[in-house]
Amino acid sequence: MRAPDFWTTDRGLSRFLEPFGRIYGAITTGRASRENQPRAPVPVISIGGITVGGAGKTPLTMSLTRRLLERNERPAVVLRGYGGNLKGPVRVDANLHTSREVGDEALLHAATCPTWVARKRVDGARAAASDGASVVLLDDGHQHPSIHKDFGIVVLDGAKPLGNGFVFPAGPLRENPSDALNRANAVVMIGEDSEGLLQRLPDALLKYQADMVPHRNAFSLQGRMVVAFAGIGYPQKFFAMLEAIGARVVAKHPFEDHEPFGPADIQPILDEAFAINAIPVTTAKDAVRLSPDQRQQVDVVNIDVVWRNEHALDQLLDAAMARRN
């Protein structure tokens, strides 16, 4: 879904919906806090968020898996496969599966390491372990109740870490932040800590900062006219990033997060770009939802995660792998 405007501009409507948010948050926390959750045979690291979409969970998960591979671990990613129709558990094959079957994020992960889609995460984790995984990472697993997490990481967007402070549907929070953080072991802030939140978090939480930056290939767009489109949590962040690297963004087309693209959705954008000799540009997450023909006509901007402390990633993984109990 696309974040409604009133989540940032109309606190009156948010306050009207606040009672519903309290109920929603209490249910979410209650489900996520269940005791005696089933365990996987290997360590499980959960990467999740407090707000709905857009914080950077998937890029951060990919950063962790790459480093685990460098450490000679055998990581696998398990996720619901939002936007896909397969219940799983099924190992994702980018040459076989489409985003309509397994979701866009699963296809991104599958390019890095074995990836499993499963409605029941514990079934996916067990399948991954049977397939040889030495550690499982859950992309967007913090509120999921059906599996024991050995280590929980909460990802926050530094620009607006808690949104407008209200729980869905009054705002973007999934539950009360203190409840979510009580179940976490570490917090990773993406970008500048604009509200000084890290200093106010409990001392028991490990705290890290990282930045999402465009891959170096994106700088080839400097000074070029581009027509940008994105169906992610916050498309405006992508458009702003293109402008920040010096691209001349002459048109912006936001879509719903995970929106399945049809030919009629994208072809007018391609026609618009080519008519003015501009470059159609989108994100890697959106590119996997394009038809093969349309994908060839679009420039794809990849995102890298850069850690503020060069040793932070290993410190985080050392702490996560030591938590198995």
Residue pairs with C-beta under 8 A, 6 or more apart in sequence:
1 52
1 53
1 256
1 257
2 235
2 254
2 255
2 256
2 257
3 52
3 53
3 54
3 172
3 233
3 234
6 13
6 14
7 14
7 163
7 164
7 166
7 171
7 172
8 160
8 163
8 164
11 164
13 170
14 164
14 166
14 170
14 171
15 166
15 170
16 170
17 166
17 169
17 170
18 166
18 167
18 170
20 169
20 170
21 166
21 167
21 168
21 169
21 170
21 171
21 173
22 167
24 167
24 168
24 169
24 175
25 167
25 168
25 173
25 174
25 175
25 176
25 179
26 175
28 143
28 174
28 175
29 175
29 176
29 179
29 180
31 143
31 145
32 142
32 143
32 144
32 145
32 175
32 183
33 145
33 179
33 183
34 145
37 122
37 145
37 146
37 147
37 148
37 149
38 122
38 146
38 147
38 148
39 122
39 147
39 148
40 122
40 125
40 126
40 128
40 129
40 136
40 147
40 148
41 126
41 129
42 125
42 128
42 129
42 133
42 134
42 135
42 136
43 134
43 135
43 136
43 150
43 151
43 320
43 321
43 323
43 324
44 125
44 135
44 136
44 137
44 138
44 147
44 148
44 149
44 150
44 151
45 64
45 135
45 136
45 137
45 138
45 149
45 150
45 151
45 152
45 153
45 320
46 137
46 138
46 141
46 142
46 144
46 149
46 151
46 152
46 153
47 57
47 60
47 61
47 64
47 137
47 138
47 139
47 140
47 141
47 142
47 153
47 155
48 57
48 138
48 140
48 141
48 142
48 143
48 152
48 153
48 154
48 155
49 55
49 57
49 140
49 142
49 154
49 155
49 156
49 174
50 142
50 154
50 156
50 161
50 162
50 173
50 174
50 175
50 177
50 180
50 181
51 156
51 157
51 161
51 162
51 163
51 172
51 173
51 174
52 168
52 172
52 173
52 174
52 233
53 172
53 232
53 233
53 234
53 257
54 157
54 232
54 233
54 234
54 237
54 257
55 155
55 156
55 157
55 190
55 233
56 155
56 157
56 190
56 212
56 305
57 139
57 140
57 155
58 105
58 108
58 109
58 139
58 140
58 285
59 212
59 303
59 304
59 305
60 153
60 155
60 188
60 190
60 210
60 305
61 77
61 109
61 137
61 139
62 108
62 109
62 112
62 305
63 210
63 305
63 307
63 313
64 75
64 137
64 313
64 316
64 317
65 75
65 77
65 109
65 112
65 113
65 137
66 112
67 313
67 314
67 317
68 75
68 135
68 317
69 75
69 112
69 113
71 314
71 317
73 134
73 135
73 321
74 132
74 133
74 134
74 135
75 113
75 114
75 133
75 134
75 135
75 136
75 137
76 113
76 114
76 115
76 116
76 128
76 129
76 131
76 133
76 135
76 136
76 137
77 106
77 109
77 112
77 113
77 114
77 115
77 116
77 136
77 137
77 138
77 139
78 89
78 115
78 116
78 117
78 118
78 121
78 124
78 125
78 128
78 136
78 137
78 138
78 139
78 141
79 103
79 105
79 106
79 109
79 115
79 116
79 117
79 118
79 121
79 124
79 138
79 139
79 140
79 141
80 103
80 117
80 118
80 119
80 121
80 140
80 144
81 88
81 92
81 101
81 102
81 103
81 105
81 106
81 117
81 118
82 103
82 105
82 140
82 258
83 99
83 100
83 103
83 104
83 258
83 260
84 97
84 99
84 100
84 101
84 102
84 103
84 106
84 117
85 100
85 101
86 97
86 101
86 102
86 117
87 118
87 119
88 116
88 117
88 118
88 119
88 123
88 124
89 116
89 117
89 118
89 120
89 123
89 124
89 126
89 127
90 97
90 102
90 116
90 117
90 118
91 114
91 115
91 116
91 127
91 131
92 102
92 106
92 107
92 109
92 110
92 115
92 116
92 117
93 110
94 107
94 110
94 111
97 106
97 107
99 107
99 260
99 288
99 289
100 260
102 117
103 117
103 258
104 258
104 285
104 286
104 288
104 289
105 139
105 285
106 115
106 117
107 288
108 284
108 285
108 288
109 115
109 139
114 128
114 131
114 132
114 133
116 124
116 125
116 127
116 128
117 124
118 124
118 125
118 127
120 146
121 138
121 141
121 144
121 146
121 147
122 146
122 147
124 136
125 136
125 138
125 147
128 136
129 136
135 321
138 144
138 147
138 149
141 147
141 149
142 149
142 152
142 154
142 180
142 183
142 184
143 174
143 175
143 180
150 320
150 323
150 324
150 325
151 185
151 186
151 319
151 320
151 321
151 323
152 183
152 184
152 185
152 186
153 184
153 185
153 186
153 187
153 188
153 316
153 320
154 180
154 181
154 184
154 186
154 187
154 188
155 187
155 188
155 190
156 162
156 187
156 188
156 189
156 190
156 197
157 190
157 191
158 189
158 190
158 191
158 192
158 193
158 194
158 209
159 191
159 192
159 194
160 194
160 195
161 189
161 193
161 194
161 195
161 197
162 173
162 177
162 195
162 197
163 171
163 172
163 173
164 170
164 171
164 172
165 171
165 173
166 172
166 173
167 173
167 174
167 175
167 176
168 174
174 180
181 187
181 201
181 202
181 205
184 205
185 205
185 206
185 319
185 320
185 323
186 205
186 206
186 207
186 208
186 316
186 319
186 320
187 198
187 201
187 205
187 206
187 207
187 208
188 208
188 209
188 210
188 316
189 197
189 198
189 207
189 208
189 209
189 210
190 209
190 210
190 211
190 212
190 305
191 211
191 212
193 199
193 209
198 207
198 209
201 207
206 315
206 316
206 319
208 307
208 308
208 309
208 312
208 315
208 316
209 307
209 308
209 309
209 312
210 305
210 306
210 307
210 308
210 312
211 305
211 306
211 308
212 303
212 304
212 305
212 306
213 303
213 304
213 305
213 306
214 241
214 245
214 301
214 302
214 303
214 304
215 301
215 302
215 303
215 304
217 301
217 302
218 242
218 245
218 301
218 302
219 245
219 246
221 242
221 245
221 246
221 247
221 279
221 281
221 299
221 301
222 245
222 246
222 247
223 246
223 247
223 248
224 247
224 248
224 278
224 279
225 248
225 250
225 276
225 277
225 278
225 279
226 242
226 247
226 248
226 249
226 250
226 273
226 278
226 279
226 280
226 281
226 299
227 249
227 250
227 251
227 253
227 269
227 272
227 273
227 276
227 278
227 279
227 280
227 281
228 238
228 239
228 242
228 247
228 249
228 251
228 252
228 253
228 280
228 281
228 282
229 235
229 252
229 253
229 254
229 255
229 266
229 269
229 280
229 281
229 282
229 286
230 238
230 239
230 253
230 254
230 255
230 282
230 283
230 286
231 254
231 255
231 256
231 257
231 258
231 259
231 261
231 285
231 286
231 289
232 238
232 257
232 283
232 285
232 286
233 257
235 252
235 254
235 255
236 252
236 254
238 283
238 301
239 249
239 252
239 254
241 301
242 249
242 281
242 301
243 249
247 281
250 276
250 278
251 269
251 272
251 273
251 278
253 269
255 261
255 265
255 286
259 265
259 289
260 289
261 286
261 289
261 290
261 291
261 294
263 291
263 294
266 290
266 291
266 294
267 294
269 280
270 280
270 294
270 297
270 298
272 278
273 279
273 280
274 280
279 299
280 297
280 298
280 299
281 298
281 299
281 300
281 301
282 290
282 298
282 299
282 300
282 301
283 300
283 301
283 303
284 300
284 301
284 302
284 303
287 295
287 298
287 300
290 298
307 313
309 315
